[in-house]
Amino acid sequence: DVFIFFVIMGFLLGFGAGTLETTMGAYVIAQDKNAKGMNILEVFFGLGALLFPFLIYILTERYAWHFPLYALFIFVFVLACMWVVYLRRK
């Protein structure tokens, strides 16, 4: 069922994006130049929030709406794996 797919992917993408933002924010704050780094990080999150709806609109117009979902899921999965490896090293 397509609705269940959207619910599961929405949960996983939301969870991954929230975890990624919190982790990156904590990492930037822990650095010496945290004010400059935090400004840059927020600019990139803002650009993503601005440009992502346009990308989704273009892809849905071409009936390729599932590609960004898969790409985001793979990206978040890879980042989560890198995060686990990083935490085990410490």
Beta strands, then each sheet from edge to edge (+ up, - down):
end
